Amino acid sequence: MKILLAPSETKISGGIDAFNINSLLFSSLSPSRVKLLHSYMNILQKGDIEVLSKMFGLKKTSDILRYKKDIIYEPTLKAIQRYTGVAFDYLDYPSLDTNAQEYIDNSVIIFSNLFGPIRADDYIPEYRLKQGQGIGEIKVEKFYNEYSSTLVEKYLTSQEILDLRAGFYDKFYKPSKPYTTLKFIKDGKVISHWAKAYRGIILRHLALHNITTLDDFIKLPIENLSIYEIIQKKHHQEIIYTIK
């Protein structure tokens, strides 16, 4: 089973190893990634604060200037450690034991807004790119849908798919084979912000219990959650959880 995960705009600084774009998932995608990265770096080098503000999703000049750097030469961390959004905070990867961390490393594919589909243990530098924001004239989600969706589909051929991404990332890749998504409701209403937290909580439970099939996942008890309904539409299965 492979688990698809969205990135976060917030990231932790620092790292160790130098960046090697050819080490990322799908080395055949490197020329496309290099093209996109060159466009990104050209915009950074021009230094137009208004353009950078829009691309980064930031307003304060001091915050913008923090990300105006040559990321090629920045230190790297595992992607799963680099991102610090709500889902990643609730996953709390550093606190997992070695076996659970290996589960995450081997099972999770993150859809980076800059690098496209990468493994949880691919090493990436710190960067900033607002979700849905283009790089110059390039619409990133359309770019990676064109250049990587076939690669992802082939990679997942023999795998069950649990898609924990936000709906926006369907624009990068939407499975054409059976896949499962989750929805969370509280007091009869669908929640969005806390859905990120519960995706992280669920991912942590999957890792701690070494869950390798969707059947075992459905049977997995998760505190404060209960399955309300499972809806099947063609090859898309949606599990709806109620929050206690």
N, C-alpha and C positions, 0 to 999 in steps of 0.2 A: 504494500500500500504506500502511495506517495501522497504527501500533504502539501497543498498549494497555499502560500501565505503572502499577504501584502507586506510591503515595507512600511517604514514610518519616515516622516520628514525629519524628525529629531534623531540625532546620532551622538554617540559618545566619541570623544577625541582620543588621539593616541594610537598606539599599535607598535608593531615590531618589524615584520618583514617588508621588503620593497614590493611594490605592486607589479604583478605580471598578468596582463590582460589575457594572455594565452592559457593561463591556468584555470580560468573560469569555465563553468559548464558550457559545453558546445564550443570547442576551440574553432570549429568551422565558422562560427559567428564572429570571430575576432575582427575580420576586415570591416564588417558593418558596425561593430562596437567602436572601432578606431575612428571611423568616419563620424559617428555621432559625438565621440569624445573630442575630436578636433574642432567640431562646430561649437561645442560647449566651452572649450578652452579659448577659442577665438573671441567669444563673447566676453569671457572673463578678462582677457588681456586688453580689450577695448575699454573696459572699465566704466561704461555708462551706468551710473548709479540707478537711474530710472529703469533701465532695461534689466539690470541685475535684481532690483527690488521685485520686479514682476516675476522673474524666473525663479528667484529664491522664495518668494512669498514672505518677504521681510520688509520692514519700513525704516527701522533705525539704521543710519549710515554705519555706525560702529558694528552692528550685527552683520550687515551686508559685506563690509570689508573683511570680516573674519573668514568668509568663504571665498574671497577673491585670491585664490592661490593655485599653484600648479599641482593638482592632485596626483599627477603621475609620480611625483617624487615624495608624496606623503606616506607615512607608515600605514600599515594595514592591520586589520583585525578580521576574524571570522565575521561574515555577514550577520549571523545570528547574535553576535556580541556587539556589533556596530550599532544596530538599530535599538532605539530606546523608547519607542512609543508604548501605548497602553498594553497592547497584546504582549509585547516583549517583556514589559515589566512584570506582568502576571505569569508569564512563562518562567521567568527568573532562571535563565539558563545556567548562570554561574553556580547556583546552589544545587543543581542536579548532580547525581552521582555519575561516574564515568560511563556506565552502561546506558543511562538515560540520555546523556549528552551524545553518545554515539548514535543512539536512535534518532535524535534530532538531526545530527549531521548527515545521516544516511537517508532520511525520509523526507526532509522538508526542502521544497523549492520556493525561493522568494523571488517575487517579480519586481526587481529594482526599476525605478523610473529612469535611471541612467544606464545601467548595465544589462537590463532585460532579465531573463530567467537565469538565476544562479542558485547554486547549492547553499545550504545553510552554513557549510564550512568553507565556502570560497572566501578568500581573503580580499577585502576591498578597502580603499581609503575612505576617509571622511569626505562627504560632498553634500551639496544642497541642491535640490530641485523640487519645486512644488508639484504635487500631484496634478496632472492634467495640463501642466504648463509646457508649451513647446520650447524647443531649443532653436532659436531663430525661426526659420520657416518649417522646421521638422516637427511634426506631431509625433511625439515619442511612442504613444500607444499604437498608432497606425504603423509606424516604422517597425516596431518589434513584432506586431501581428504579421506583417509582410515577411520579415526575415527570420523569425524564430518559431512561429506557431507550428509549422510542419515538423521542425526538429523536436519540439516539446511533445507533439502528438506521437511521434515515433518512439520517443524515449519512454512514454507512458503506455505503450502498446499492451504490455502484459501486466499492468498494474491496476489495482483499484485506486480510485481518486477521491480524496476528501478535500474539498475546496473550501478553505477558511478565509479566502480573500474577500475584500469588499467588492461590490458589484462592478465598480469602475474597471477593475482589472480583467474583466471579460473582454475588454477592448484589446488587451495584449494577447490573450489566448482564452478561447472557450472550448472546452472538451467536446469532441464529436462522438465520444464513446461514453458509456455509463459513468456518472460522477454524482457525488453527494455534496450538498451544501447544508448549512444550518441557519435557523432563524430563532430568535429569542423573543418571547412575549412576557410582559408583566402587566397584571391587571387588565388583560385583554388587549394591550397595545404593544406593537412591535417596537423594540428599543434599538438604538443605533450606537450611541457612545459606549454603553456598557456591553454591547455585543463584542466590542474589541477586547474587553477584559475577559469575557467568557471564552472567547476563542483562545486566548492565552492560557486560561485555566484548563480548558479541554486539551490543548496541546501538551501541557505539563502532565496531565493524567495519562495521556496516550504514551508518553515517554516513560513514565514511572512504571506503567504496567506492560510495556513492550507490546502494544496492540498492533497487530499486523494485518487484520482483516476488518472490513466494515461490520460484519456480523458480531465480532467481538467488541467493536466499538459501541454498537447499539446496546449491548448487554452491560456495558461498563457503567457502574453507578457513579454519579458525580454530584457532590454535595450542592444543595440548593437548586438543582436542576432536575426536571422530570420530563420525559418525552410525552408531549401532548398529542402529536399526530405525525405520521410519515406520509408524505404526498409523493406519488410517482407520476411523472409526466414524461412519456417517452423514455429517453435515456437519462433524465434528470430526476434524482431523488432528493427531496428536501425534508430534513428532520426538524420539526418544530418543538422547541423546548419551552416549558413554562418555568419562570424563575419564582421560587418559593419566597 
